[in-house]
Amino acid sequence: MLFLCLMSLSVNAASLVMFDRKGCPWCAKWHAEIGVKAYNAGPEGQIAPLRVLDVASPRPKDLKDIGGVVGTPTFVLVENGREIDRLVGYPGKQVFFGRVLLMLDKLSGADRKYKTIIVQ
């Protein structure tokens, strides 16, 4: 029951969907360098929480219109069930966050510039 309530809340919000594939070395690298918990705890995750889906699995109802995902990882920014932007591949931590920030600027009502400091 709780799961259904949480799903209904996330349908109308922005989310970043990571399409993953078992055995994908670039997916494994993303999980090792960033990971779901760390991403969702950061400012980007507060704006667009991450959802991880297997690329071969059936899509949830709210993502039925997201198509053309072939390579993994593919990160798709979704708002109200509509694709806003996507990033194919994992270019490393610094480039990933820079690209995600540019994607977040495309959200409706995004009237601010985002800043991320990456400590190496």
Jmol script that loads the backbone (N, CA, C; Angstrom):
load data "model"
ATOM      1  N   MET A   1       0.818  -1.189   0.000  1.00  0.00           N
ATOM      2  CA  MET A   1       0.000   0.000   0.000  1.00  0.00           C
ATOM      3  C   MET A   1       0.868   1.261   0.000  1.00  0.00           C
ATOM      4  N   LEU A   2       1.884   1.271   0.827  1.00  0.00           N
ATOM      5  CA  LEU A   2       2.789   2.412   0.882  1.00  0.00           C
ATOM      6  C   LEU A   2       3.482   2.618  -0.456  1.00  0.00           C
ATOM      7  N   PHE A   3       3.871   1.533  -1.115  1.00  0.00           N
ATOM      8  CA  PHE A   3       4.528   1.618  -2.411  1.00  0.00           C
ATOM      9  C   PHE A   3       3.642   2.342  -3.413  1.00  0.00           C
ATOM     10  N   LEU A   4       2.362   2.031  -3.446  1.00  0.00           N
ATOM     11  CA  LEU A   4       1.437   2.667  -4.381  1.00  0.00           C
ATOM     12  C   LEU A   4       1.319   4.153  -4.111  1.00  0.00           C
ATOM     13  N   CYS A   5       1.305   4.534  -2.856  1.00  0.00           N
ATOM     14  CA  CYS A   5       1.226   5.954  -2.512  1.00  0.00           C
ATOM     15  C   CYS A   5       2.466   6.694  -2.977  1.00  0.00           C
ATOM     16  N   LEU A   6       3.620   6.124  -2.773  1.00  0.00           N
ATOM     17  CA  LEU A   6       4.864   6.765  -3.197  1.00  0.00           C
ATOM     18  C   LEU A   6       4.934   6.872  -4.709  1.00  0.00           C
ATOM     19  N   MET A   7       4.482   5.854  -5.426  1.00  0.00           N
ATOM     20  CA  MET A   7       4.492   5.893  -6.880  1.00  0.00           C
ATOM     21  C   MET A   7       3.595   7.011  -7.396  1.00  0.00           C
ATOM     22  N   SER A   8       2.433   7.197  -6.797  1.00  0.00           N
ATOM     23  CA  SER A   8       1.525   8.234  -7.270  1.00  0.00           C
ATOM     24  C   SER A   8       2.107   9.624  -7.028  1.00  0.00           C
ATOM     25  N   LEU A   9       2.891   9.787  -5.969  1.00  0.00           N
ATOM     26  CA  LEU A   9       3.532  11.070  -5.725  1.00  0.00           C
ATOM     27  C   LEU A   9       4.620  11.360  -6.739  1.00  0.00           C
ATOM     28  N   SER A  10       5.368  10.353  -7.155  1.00  0.00           N
ATOM     29  CA  SER A  10       6.498  10.584  -8.046  1.00  0.00           C
ATOM     30  C   SER A  10       6.090  10.758  -9.501  1.00  0.00           C
ATOM     31  N   VAL A  11       4.862  10.383  -9.863  1.00  0.00           N
ATOM     32  CA  VAL A  11       4.426  10.486 -11.251  1.00  0.00           C
ATOM     33  C   VAL A  11       4.390  11.941 -11.707  1.00  0.00           C
ATOM     34  N   ASN A  12       3.959  12.858 -10.838  1.00  0.00           N
ATOM     35  CA  ASN A  12       3.810  14.254 -11.213  1.00  0.00           C
ATOM     36  C   ASN A  12       5.046  15.091 -10.912  1.00  0.00           C
ATOM     37  N   ALA A  13       6.083  14.485 -10.430  1.00  0.00           N
ATOM     38  CA  ALA A  13       7.300  15.208 -10.098  1.00  0.00           C
ATOM     39  C   ALA A  13       8.379  14.875 -11.125  1.00  0.00           C
ATOM     40  N   ALA A  14       9.477  15.592 -11.033  1.00  0.00           N
ATOM     41  CA  ALA A  14      10.621  15.297 -11.888  1.00  0.00           C
ATOM     42  C   ALA A  14      11.395  14.131 -11.297  1.00  0.00           C
ATOM     43  N   SER A  15      11.951  13.316 -12.166  1.00  0.00           N
ATOM     44  CA  SER A  15      12.836  12.244 -11.724  1.00  0.00           C
ATOM     45  C   SER A  15      13.881  12.001 -12.798  1.00  0.00           C
ATOM     46  N   LEU A  16      14.998  11.461 -12.374  1.00  0.00           N
ATOM     47  CA  LEU A  16      16.041  11.041 -13.297  1.00  0.00           C
ATOM     48  C   LEU A  16      15.989   9.527 -13.320  1.00  0.00           C
ATOM     49  N   VAL A  17      15.735   8.969 -14.484  1.00  0.00           N
ATOM     50  CA  VAL A  17      15.606   7.524 -14.623  1.00  0.00           C
ATOM     51  C   VAL A  17      16.888   6.987 -15.236  1.00  0.00           C
ATOM     52  N   MET A  18      17.516   6.054 -14.536  1.00  0.00           N
ATOM     53  CA  MET A  18      18.718   5.390 -15.040  1.00  0.00           C
ATOM     54  C   MET A  18      18.299   4.034 -15.603  1.00  0.00           C
ATOM     55  N   PHE A  19      18.507   3.852 -16.895  1.00  0.00           N
ATOM     56  CA  PHE A  19      18.284   2.551 -17.507  1.00  0.00           C
ATOM     57  C   PHE A  19      19.594   1.788 -17.420  1.00  0.00           C
ATOM     58  N   ASP A  20      19.543   0.685 -16.721  1.00  0.00           N
ATOM     59  CA  ASP A  20      20.685  -0.135 -16.344  1.00  0.00           C
ATOM     60  C   ASP A  20      20.584  -1.484 -17.063  1.00  0.00           C
ATOM     61  N   ARG A  21      21.677  -2.206 -17.129  1.00  0.00           N
ATOM     62  CA  ARG A  21      21.667  -3.563 -17.683  1.00  0.00           C
ATOM     63  C   ARG A  21      22.647  -4.408 -16.878  1.00  0.00           C
ATOM     64  N   LYS A  22      22.222  -5.588 -16.500  1.00  0.00           N
ATOM     65  CA  LYS A  22      23.102  -6.489 -15.771  1.00  0.00           C
ATOM     66  C   LYS A  22      24.355  -6.766 -16.610  1.00  0.00           C
ATOM     67  N   GLY A  23      25.512  -6.649 -15.982  1.00  0.00           N
ATOM     68  CA  GLY A  23      26.773  -6.885 -16.667  1.00  0.00           C
ATOM     69  C   GLY A  23      27.330  -5.679 -17.400  1.00  0.00           C
ATOM     70  N   CYS A  24      26.652  -4.552 -17.336  1.00  0.00           N
ATOM     71  CA  CYS A  24      27.119  -3.333 -18.009  1.00  0.00           C
ATOM     72  C   CYS A  24      28.278  -2.738 -17.200  1.00  0.00           C
ATOM     73  N   PRO A  25      29.493  -2.677 -17.772  1.00  0.00           N
ATOM     74  CA  PRO A  25      30.635  -2.161 -17.004  1.00  0.00           C
ATOM     75  C   PRO A  25      30.515  -0.673 -16.675  1.00  0.00           C
ATOM     76  N   TRP A  26      29.893   0.117 -17.560  1.00  0.00           N
ATOM     77  CA  TRP A  26      29.751   1.550 -17.304  1.00  0.00           C
ATOM     78  C   TRP A  26      28.695   1.813 -16.245  1.00  0.00           C
ATOM     79  N   CYS A  27      27.675   0.949 -16.185  1.00  0.00           N
ATOM     80  CA  CYS A  27      26.677   1.046 -15.108  1.00  0.00           C
ATOM     81  C   CYS A  27      27.342   0.747 -13.772  1.00  0.00           C
ATOM     82  N   ALA A  28      28.156  -0.300 -13.754  1.00  0.00           N
ATOM     83  CA  ALA A  28      28.873  -0.685 -12.527  1.00  0.00           C
ATOM     84  C   ALA A  28      29.807   0.443 -12.079  1.00  0.00           C
ATOM     85  N   LYS A  29      30.454   1.087 -13.035  1.00  0.00           N
ATOM     86  CA  LYS A  29      31.348   2.205 -12.711  1.00  0.00           C
ATOM     87  C   LYS A  29      30.560   3.359 -12.103  1.00  0.00           C
ATOM     88  N   TRP A  30      29.379   3.672 -12.664  1.00  0.00           N
ATOM     89  CA  TRP A  30      28.546   4.727 -12.102  1.00  0.00           C
ATOM     90  C   TRP A  30      28.142   4.378 -10.671  1.00  0.00           C
ATOM     91  N   HIS A  31      27.702   3.135 -10.457  1.00  0.00           N
ATOM     92  CA  HIS A  31      27.284   2.713  -9.115  1.00  0.00           C
ATOM     93  C   HIS A  31      28.446   2.789  -8.114  1.00  0.00           C
ATOM     94  N   ALA A  32      29.655   2.465  -8.568  1.00  0.00           N
ATOM     95  CA  ALA A  32      30.824   2.497  -7.686  1.00  0.00           C
ATOM     96  C   ALA A  32      31.269   3.927  -7.375  1.00  0.00           C
ATOM     97  N   GLU A  33      31.216   4.819  -8.367  1.00  0.00           N
ATOM     98  CA  GLU A  33      31.711   6.186  -8.182  1.00  0.00           C
ATOM     99  C   GLU A  33      30.680   7.137  -7.569  1.00  0.00           C
ATOM    100  N   ILE A  34      29.398   6.897  -7.836  1.00  0.00           N
ATOM    101  CA  ILE A  34      28.353   7.799  -7.337  1.00  0.00           C
ATOM    102  C   ILE A  34      27.337   6.998  -6.511  1.00  0.00           C
ATOM    103  N   GLY A  35      26.559   6.187  -7.152  1.00  0.00           N
ATOM    104  CA  GLY A  35      25.576   5.351  -6.465  1.00  0.00           C
ATOM    105  C   GLY A  35      24.262   6.057  -6.201  1.00  0.00           C
ATOM    106  N   VAL A  36      23.223   5.284  -6.056  1.00  0.00           N
ATOM    107  CA  VAL A  36      21.871   5.799  -5.885  1.00  0.00           C
ATOM    108  C   VAL A  36      21.734   6.619  -4.605  1.00  0.00           C
ATOM    109  N   LYS A  37      22.212   6.086  -3.485  1.00  0.00           N
ATOM    110  CA  LYS A  37      22.065   6.793  -2.196  1.00  0.00           C
ATOM    111  C   LYS A  37      22.758   8.150  -2.221  1.00  0.00           C
ATOM    112  N   ALA A  38      23.983   8.199  -2.736  1.00  0.00           N
ATOM    113  CA  ALA A  38      24.733   9.456  -2.766  1.00  0.00           C
ATOM    114  C   ALA A  38      24.075  10.456  -3.717  1.00  0.00           C
ATOM    115  N   TYR A  39      23.639   9.994  -4.891  1.00  0.00           N
ATOM    116  CA  TYR A  39      22.971  10.900  -5.824  1.00  0.00           C
ATOM    117  C   TYR A  39      21.703  11.479  -5.188  1.00  0.00           C
ATOM    118  N   ASN A  40      20.856  10.623  -4.639  1.00  0.00           N
ATOM    119  CA  ASN A  40      19.584  11.071  -4.073  1.00  0.00           C
ATOM    120  C   ASN A  40      19.769  11.961  -2.845  1.00  0.00           C
ATOM    121  N   ALA A  41      20.900  11.845  -2.152  1.00  0.00           N
ATOM    122  CA  ALA A  41      21.169  12.678  -0.979  1.00  0.00           C
ATOM    123  C   ALA A  41      21.650  14.080  -1.367  1.00  0.00           C
ATOM    124  N   GLY A  42      22.137  14.226  -2.587  1.00  0.00           N
ATOM    125  CA  GLY A  42      22.667  15.511  -3.041  1.00  0.00           C
ATOM    126  C   GLY A  42      21.582  16.446  -3.539  1.00  0.00           C
ATOM    127  N   PRO A  43      21.958  17.673  -3.889  1.00  0.00           N
ATOM    128  CA  PRO A  43      20.970  18.664  -4.346  1.00  0.00           C
ATOM    129  C   PRO A  43      20.254  18.246  -5.635  1.00  0.00           C
ATOM    130  N   GLU A  44      20.964  17.551  -6.514  1.00  0.00           N
ATOM    131  CA  GLU A  44      20.346  17.094  -7.762  1.00  0.00           C
ATOM    132  C   GLU A  44      19.255  16.066  -7.462  1.00  0.00           C
ATOM    133  N   GLY A  45      19.543  15.175  -6.528  1.00  0.00           N
ATOM    134  CA  GLY A  45      18.581  14.149  -6.142  1.00  0.00           C
ATOM    135  C   GLY A  45      17.369  14.712  -5.429  1.00  0.00           C
ATOM    136  N   GLN A  46      17.526  15.866  -4.786  1.00  0.00           N
ATOM    137  CA  GLN A  46      16.384  16.512  -4.144  1.00  0.00           C
ATOM    138  C   GLN A  46      15.430  17.095  -5.188  1.00  0.00           C
ATOM    139  N   ILE A  47      15.973  17.505  -6.321  1.00  0.00           N
ATOM    140  CA  ILE A  47      15.167  18.083  -7.398  1.00  0.00           C
ATOM    141  C   ILE A  47      14.584  16.981  -8.280  1.00  0.00           C
ATOM    142  N   ALA A  48      15.417  16.006  -8.636  1.00  0.00           N
ATOM    143  CA  ALA A  48      14.993  14.909  -9.513  1.00  0.00           C
ATOM    144  C   ALA A  48      15.565  13.601  -8.965  1.00  0.00           C
ATOM    145  N   PRO A  49      14.844  12.955  -8.050  1.00  0.00           N
ATOM    146  CA  PRO A  49      15.332  11.694  -7.478  1.00  0.00           C
ATOM    147  C   PRO A  49      15.569  10.642  -8.559  1.00  0.00           C
ATOM    148  N   LEU A  50      16.537   9.789  -8.297  1.00  0.00           N
ATOM    149  CA  LEU A  50      16.928   8.762  -9.261  1.00  0.00           C
ATOM    150  C   LEU A  50      16.074   7.518  -9.109  1.00  0.00           C
ATOM    151  N   ARG A  51      15.661   6.985 -10.222  1.00  0.00           N
ATOM    152  CA  ARG A  51      14.987   5.690 -10.306  1.00  0.00           C
ATOM    153  C   ARG A  51      15.839   4.825 -11.224  1.00  0.00           C
ATOM    154  N   VAL A  52      16.118   3.605 -10.822  1.00  0.00           N
ATOM    155  CA  VAL A  52      16.924   2.691 -11.638  1.00  0.00           C
ATOM    156  C   VAL A  52      16.011   1.600 -12.177  1.00  0.00           C
ATOM    157  N   LEU A  53      16.049   1.420 -13.503  1.00  0.00           N
ATOM    158  CA  LEU A  53      15.240   0.405 -14.169  1.00  0.00           C
ATOM    159  C   LEU A  53      16.123  -0.437 -15.076  1.00  0.00           C
ATOM    160  N   ASP A  54      15.836  -1.709 -15.149  1.00  0.00           N
ATOM    161  CA  ASP A  54      16.529  -2.580 -16.100  1.00  0.00           C
ATOM    162  C   ASP A  54      15.987  -2.267 -17.484  1.00  0.00           C
ATOM    163  N   VAL A  55      16.879  -2.046 -18.428  1.00  0.00           N
ATOM    164  CA  VAL A  55      16.472  -1.654 -19.774  1.00  0.00           C
ATOM    165  C   VAL A  55      15.601  -2.713 -20.446  1.00  0.00           C
ATOM    166  N   ALA A  56      15.755  -3.991 -20.065  1.00  0.00           N
ATOM    167  CA  ALA A  56      14.992  -5.076 -20.673  1.00  0.00           C
ATOM    168  C   ALA A  56      13.640  -5.320 -20.004  1.00  0.00           C
ATOM    169  N   SER A  57      13.396  -4.706 -18.868  1.00  0.00           N
ATOM    170  CA  SER A  57      12.140  -4.907 -18.141  1.00  0.00           C
ATOM    171  C   SER A  57      11.020  -4.060 -18.744  1.00  0.00           C
ATOM    172  N   PRO A  58       9.784  -4.492 -18.552  1.00  0.00           N
ATOM    173  CA  PRO A  58       8.657  -3.656 -18.995  1.00  0.00           C
ATOM    174  C   PRO A  58       8.674  -2.319 -18.265  1.00  0.00           C
ATOM    175  N   ARG A  59       8.282  -1.268 -18.955  1.00  0.00           N
ATOM    176  CA  ARG A  59       8.285   0.072 -18.366  1.00  0.00           C
ATOM    177  C   ARG A  59       7.079   0.270 -17.456  1.00  0.00           C
ATOM    178  N   PRO A  60       7.289   0.976 -16.353  1.00  0.00           N
ATOM    179  CA  PRO A  60       6.142   1.357 -15.517  1.00  0.00           C
ATOM    180  C   PRO A  60       5.201   2.250 -16.332  1.00  0.00           C
ATOM    181  N   LYS A  61       3.968   2.335 -15.900  1.00  0.00           N
ATOM    182  CA  LYS A  61       2.945   3.098 -16.625  1.00  0.00           C
ATOM    183  C   LYS A  61       3.367   4.532 -16.916  1.00  0.00           C
ATOM    184  N   ASP A  62       3.996   5.172 -15.928  1.00  0.00           N
ATOM    185  CA  ASP A  62       4.354   6.583 -16.093  1.00  0.00           C
ATOM    186  C   ASP A  62       5.529   6.795 -17.045  1.00  0.00           C
ATOM    187  N   LEU A  63       6.165   5.716 -17.509  1.00  0.00           N
ATOM    188  CA  LEU A  63       7.306   5.849 -18.435  1.00  0.00           C
ATOM    189  C   LEU A  63       7.057   5.163 -19.773  1.00  0.00           C
ATOM    190  N   LYS A  64       5.821   4.833 -20.075  1.00  0.00           N
ATOM    191  CA  LYS A  64       5.480   4.123 -21.320  1.00  0.00           C
ATOM    192  C   LYS A  64       5.912   4.905 -22.560  1.00  0.00           C
ATOM    193  N   ASP A  65       5.907   6.228 -22.490  1.00  0.00           N
ATOM    194  CA  ASP A  65       6.241   7.049 -23.657  1.00  0.00           C
ATOM    195  C   ASP A  65       7.734   7.281 -23.841  1.00  0.00           C
ATOM    196  N   ILE A  66       8.545   6.785 -22.938  1.00  0.00           N
ATOM    197  CA  ILE A  66       9.997   6.946 -23.059  1.00  0.00           C
ATOM    198  C   ILE A  66      10.509   5.808 -23.928  1.00  0.00           C
ATOM    199  N   GLY A  67      11.002   6.134 -25.089  1.00  0.00           N
ATOM    200  CA  GLY A  67      11.465   5.104 -26.018  1.00  0.00           C
ATOM    201  C   GLY A  67      12.893   5.343 -26.456  1.00  0.00           C
ATOM    202  N   GLY A  68      13.373   4.466 -27.301  1.00  0.00           N
ATOM    203  CA  GLY A  68      14.682   4.633 -27.896  1.00  0.00           C
ATOM    204  C   GLY A  68      15.854   4.433 -26.960  1.00  0.00           C
ATOM    205  N   VAL A  69      15.675   3.706 -25.872  1.00  0.00           N
ATOM    206  CA  VAL A  69      16.780   3.448 -24.954  1.00  0.00           C
ATOM    207  C   VAL A  69      17.453   2.157 -25.386  1.00  0.00           C
ATOM    208  N   VAL A  70      18.688   2.275 -25.857  1.00  0.00           N
ATOM    209  CA  VAL A  70      19.433   1.114 -26.341  1.00  0.00           C
ATOM    210  C   VAL A  70      20.688   0.904 -25.496  1.00  0.00           C
ATOM    211  N   GLY A  71      21.524   1.919 -25.431  1.00  0.00           N
ATOM    212  CA  GLY A  71      22.773   1.819 -24.678  1.00  0.00           C
ATOM    213  C   GLY A  71      22.553   2.016 -23.198  1.00  0.00           C
ATOM    214  N   THR A  72      23.443   1.436 -22.419  1.00  0.00           N
ATOM    215  CA  THR A  72      23.366   1.614 -20.971  1.00  0.00           C
ATOM    216  C   THR A  72      24.719   2.069 -20.452  1.00  0.00           C
ATOM    217  N   PRO A  73      24.719   2.885 -19.418  1.00  0.00           N
ATOM    218  CA  PRO A  73      23.549   3.484 -18.817  1.00  0.00           C
ATOM    219  C   PRO A  73      23.001   4.621 -19.662  1.00  0.00           C
ATOM    220  N   THR A  74      21.700   4.801 -19.610  1.00  0.00           N
ATOM    221  CA  THR A  74      21.041   5.972 -20.185  1.00  0.00           C
ATOM    222  C   THR A  74      20.264   6.620 -19.058  1.00  0.00           C
ATOM    223  N   PHE A  75      20.484   7.915 -18.896  1.00  0.00           N
ATOM    224  CA  PHE A  75      19.817   8.694 -17.851  1.00  0.00           C
ATOM    225  C   PHE A  75      18.802   9.607 -18.526  1.00  0.00           C
ATOM    226  N   VAL A  76      17.532   9.457 -18.181  1.00  0.00           N
ATOM    227  CA  VAL A  76      16.463  10.241 -18.794  1.00  0.00           C
ATOM    228  C   VAL A  76      15.804  11.100 -17.723  1.00  0.00           C
ATOM    229  N   LEU A  77      15.826  12.407 -17.941  1.00  0.00           N
ATOM    230  CA  LEU A  77      15.144  13.327 -17.034  1.00  0.00           C
ATOM    231  C   LEU A  77      13.683  13.401 -17.469  1.00  0.00           C
ATOM    232  N   VAL A  78      12.792  13.086 -16.531  1.00  0.00           N
ATOM    233  CA  VAL A  78      11.357  13.026 -16.817  1.00  0.00           C
ATOM    234  C   VAL A  78      10.635  13.984 -15.881  1.00  0.00           C
ATOM    235  N   GLU A  79       9.671  14.711 -16.447  1.00  0.00           N
ATOM    236  CA  GLU A  79       8.821  15.586 -15.636  1.00  0.00           C
ATOM    237  C   GLU A  79       7.382  15.375 -16.084  1.00  0.00           C
ATOM    238  N   ASN A  80       6.515  15.019 -15.146  1.00  0.00           N
ATOM    239  CA  ASN A  80       5.105  14.759 -15.444  1.00  0.00           C
ATOM    240  C   ASN A  80       4.942  13.734 -16.568  1.00  0.00           C
ATOM    241  N   GLY A  81       5.791  12.699 -16.556  1.00  0.00           N
ATOM    242  CA  GLY A  81       5.702  11.628 -17.535  1.00  0.00           C
ATOM    243  C   GLY A  81       6.276  11.964 -18.897  1.00  0.00           C
ATOM    244  N   ARG A  82       6.844  13.142 -19.051  1.00  0.00           N
ATOM    245  CA  ARG A  82       7.379  13.598 -20.345  1.00  0.00           C
ATOM    246  C   ARG A  82       8.904  13.698 -20.271  1.00  0.00           C
ATOM    247  N   GLU A  83       9.572  13.195 -21.312  1.00  0.00           N
ATOM    248  CA  GLU A  83      11.036  13.282 -21.357  1.00  0.00           C
ATOM    249  C   GLU A  83      11.461  14.721 -21.591  1.00  0.00           C
ATOM    250  N   ILE A  84      12.373  15.183 -20.737  1.00  0.00           N
ATOM    251  CA  ILE A  84      12.913  16.536 -20.852  1.00  0.00           C
ATOM    252  C   ILE A  84      14.267  16.504 -21.557  1.00  0.00           C
ATOM    253  N   ASP A  85      15.103  15.550 -21.175  1.00  0.00           N
ATOM    254  CA  ASP A  85      16.451  15.444 -21.747  1.00  0.00           C
ATOM    255  C   ASP A  85      17.008  14.079 -21.380  1.00  0.00           C
ATOM    256  N   ARG A  86      18.129  13.705 -22.017  1.00  0.00           N
ATOM    257  CA  ARG A  86      18.769  12.438 -21.667  1.00  0.00           C
ATOM    258  C   ARG A  86      20.274  12.513 -21.862  1.00  0.00           C
ATOM    259  N   LEU A  87      20.943  11.652 -21.126  1.00  0.00           N
ATOM    260  CA  LEU A  87      22.392  11.480 -21.200  1.00  0.00           C
ATOM    261  C   LEU A  87      22.641  10.001 -21.439  1.00  0.00           C
ATOM    262  N   VAL A  88      23.331   9.699 -22.521  1.00  0.00           N
ATOM    263  CA  VAL A  88      23.641   8.304 -22.846  1.00  0.00           C
ATOM    264  C   VAL A  88      25.093   8.045 -22.485  1.00  0.00           C
ATOM    265  N   GLY A  89      25.315   7.031 -21.656  1.00  0.00           N
ATOM    266  CA  GLY A  89      26.662   6.670 -21.230  1.00  0.00           C
ATOM    267  C   GLY A  89      27.020   7.319 -19.908  1.00  0.00           C
ATOM    268  N   TYR A  90      28.162   6.938 -19.400  1.00  0.00           N
ATOM    269  CA  TYR A  90      28.683   7.526 -18.170  1.00  0.00           C
ATOM    270  C   TYR A  90      30.058   8.102 -18.458  1.00  0.00           C
ATOM    271  N   PRO A  91      30.154   9.436 -18.559  1.00  0.00           N
ATOM    272  CA  PRO A  91      31.414  10.086 -18.930  1.00  0.00           C
ATOM    273  C   PRO A  91      32.345  10.389 -17.765  1.00  0.00           C
ATOM    274  N   GLY A  92      32.072   9.858 -16.585  1.00  0.00           N
ATOM    275  CA  GLY A  92      32.854  10.171 -15.392  1.00  0.00           C
ATOM    276  C   GLY A  92      32.068  11.095 -14.485  1.00  0.00           C
ATOM    277  N   LYS A  93      32.464  11.122 -13.234  1.00  0.00           N
ATOM    278  CA  LYS A  93      31.725  11.828 -12.186  1.00  0.00           C
ATOM    279  C   LYS A  93      31.541  13.323 -12.472  1.00  0.00           C
ATOM    280  N   GLN A  94      32.616  13.995 -12.796  1.00  0.00           N
ATOM    281  CA  GLN A  94      32.550  15.441 -12.983  1.00  0.00           C
ATOM    282  C   GLN A  94      31.676  15.821 -14.178  1.00  0.00           C
ATOM    283  N   VAL A  95      31.875  15.160 -15.307  1.00  0.00           N
ATOM    284  CA  VAL A  95      31.077  15.459 -16.497  1.00  0.00           C
ATOM    285  C   VAL A  95      29.616  15.063 -16.272  1.00  0.00           C
ATOM    286  N   PHE A  96      29.398  13.939 -15.591  1.00  0.00           N
ATOM    287  CA  PHE A  96      28.037  13.495 -15.303  1.00  0.00           C
ATOM    288  C   PHE A  96      27.268  14.584 -14.546  1.00  0.00           C
ATOM    289  N   PHE A  97      27.825  15.094 -13.456  1.00  0.00           N
ATOM    290  CA  PHE A  97      27.121  16.095 -12.669  1.00  0.00           C
ATOM    291  C   PHE A  97      26.954  17.406 -13.438  1.00  0.00           C
ATOM    292  N   GLY A  98      27.948  17.780 -14.220  1.00  0.00           N
ATOM    293  CA  GLY A  98      27.807  18.977 -15.049  1.00  0.00           C
ATOM    294  C   GLY A  98      26.667  18.843 -16.039  1.00  0.00           C
ATOM    295  N   ARG A  99      26.573  17.690 -16.653  1.00  0.00           N
ATOM    296  CA  ARG A  99      25.500  17.428 -17.629  1.00  0.00           C
ATOM    297  C   ARG A  99      24.133  17.366 -16.942  1.00  0.00           C
ATOM    298  N   VAL A 100      24.066  16.739 -15.784  1.00  0.00           N
ATOM    299  CA  VAL A 100      22.797  16.667 -15.040  1.00  0.00           C
ATOM    300  C   VAL A 100      22.324  18.075 -14.660  1.00  0.00           C
ATOM    301  N   LEU A 101      23.235  18.930 -14.260  1.00  0.00           N
ATOM    302  CA  LEU A 101      22.853  20.300 -13.910  1.00  0.00           C
ATOM    303  C   LEU A 101      22.268  21.028 -15.111  1.00  0.00           C
ATOM    304  N   LEU A 102      22.844  20.829 -16.286  1.00  0.00           N
ATOM    305  CA  LEU A 102      22.295  21.440 -17.502  1.00  0.00           C
ATOM    306  C   LEU A 102      20.910  20.879 -17.810  1.00  0.00           C
ATOM    307  N   MET A 103      20.730  19.595 -17.565  1.00  0.00           N
ATOM    308  CA  MET A 103      19.425  18.972 -17.780  1.00  0.00           C
ATOM    309  C   MET A 103      18.390  19.558 -16.822  1.00  0.00           C
ATOM    310  N   LEU A 104      18.757  19.728 -15.557  1.00  0.00           N
ATOM    311  CA  LEU A 104      17.830  20.262 -14.560  1.00  0.00           C
ATOM    312  C   LEU A 104      17.384  21.683 -14.890  1.00  0.00           C
ATOM    313  N   ASP A 105      18.244  22.439 -15.555  1.00  0.00           N
ATOM    314  CA  ASP A 105      17.878  23.797 -15.959  1.00  0.00           C
ATOM    315  C   ASP A 105      16.718  23.801 -16.953  1.00  0.00           C
ATOM    316  N   LYS A 106      16.452  22.663 -17.570  1.00  0.00           N
ATOM    317  CA  LYS A 106      15.375  22.569 -18.564  1.00  0.00           C
ATOM    318  C   LYS A 106      14.016  22.234 -17.946  1.00  0.00           C
ATOM    319  N   LEU A 107      13.990  21.985 -16.650  1.00  0.00           N
ATOM    320  CA  LEU A 107      12.719  21.690 -15.993  1.00  0.00           C
ATOM    321  C   LEU A 107      11.825  22.920 -15.986  1.00  0.00           C
ATOM    322  N   SER A 108      10.525  22.711 -16.046  1.00  0.00           N
ATOM    323  CA  SER A 108       9.598  23.844 -15.996  1.00  0.00           C
ATOM    324  C   SER A 108       9.769  24.564 -14.666  1.00  0.00           C
ATOM    325  N   GLY A 109       9.778  25.872 -14.727  1.00  0.00           N
ATOM    326  CA  GLY A 109       9.934  26.651 -13.512  1.00  0.00           C
ATOM    327  C   GLY A 109      11.370  26.752 -13.030  1.00  0.00           C
ATOM    328  N   ALA A 110      12.319  26.246 -13.807  1.00  0.00           N
ATOM    329  CA  ALA A 110      13.726  26.324 -13.383  1.00  0.00           C
ATOM    330  C   ALA A 110      14.221  27.740 -13.657  1.00  0.00           C
ATOM    331  N   ASP A 111      14.168  28.581 -12.654  1.00  0.00           N
ATOM    332  CA  ASP A 111      14.583  29.973 -12.803  1.00  0.00           C
ATOM    333  C   ASP A 111      15.876  30.248 -12.052  1.00  0.00           C
ATOM    334  N   ARG A 112      16.588  29.179 -11.763  1.00  0.00           N
ATOM    335  CA  ARG A 112      17.832  29.338 -11.012  1.00  0.00           C
ATOM    336  C   ARG A 112      18.920  28.507 -11.675  1.00  0.00           C
ATOM    337  N   LYS A 113      20.114  28.874 -11.415  1.00  0.00           N
ATOM    338  CA  LYS A 113      21.260  28.101 -11.892  1.00  0.00           C
ATOM    339  C   LYS A 113      21.717  27.222 -10.749  1.00  0.00           C
ATOM    340  N   TYR A 114      22.022  25.982 -11.044  1.00  0.00           N
ATOM    341  CA  TYR A 114      22.449  25.041 -10.038  1.00  0.00           C
ATOM    342  C   TYR A 114      23.966  25.020  -9.970  1.00  0.00           C
ATOM    343  N   LYS A 115      24.482  24.738  -8.802  1.00  0.00           N
ATOM    344  CA  LYS A 115      25.921  24.687  -8.606  1.00  0.00           C
ATOM    345  C   LYS A 115      26.263  23.412  -7.855  1.00  0.00           C
ATOM    346  N   THR A 116      27.213  22.699  -8.382  1.00  0.00           N
ATOM    347  CA  THR A 116      27.683  21.487  -7.691  1.00  0.00           C
ATOM    348  C   THR A 116      29.188  21.611  -7.533  1.00  0.00           C
ATOM    349  N   ILE A 117      29.647  21.325  -6.354  1.00  0.00           N
ATOM    350  CA  ILE A 117      31.089  21.294  -6.112  1.00  0.00           C
ATOM    351  C   ILE A 117      31.470  19.835  -5.984  1.00  0.00           C
ATOM    352  N   ILE A 118      32.388  19.408  -6.834  1.00  0.00           N
ATOM    353  CA  ILE A 118      32.831  18.021  -6.808  1.00  0.00           C
ATOM    354  C   ILE A 118      34.218  17.985  -6.179  1.00  0.00           C
ATOM    355  N   VAL A 119      34.344  17.260  -5.098  1.00  0.00           N
ATOM    356  CA  VAL A 119      35.626  17.111  -4.420  1.00  0.00           C
ATOM    357  C   VAL A 119      36.276  15.837  -4.926  1.00  0.00           C
ATOM    358  N   GLN A 120      37.477  15.980  -5.418  1.00  0.00           N
ATOM    359  CA  GLN A 120      38.174  14.806  -5.942  1.00  0.00           C
ATOM    360  C   GLN A 120      39.135  14.257  -4.940  1.00  0.00           C
TER     361      GLN A 120
END
end "model"
wireframe off; spacefill off
backbone 0.3
color backbone group
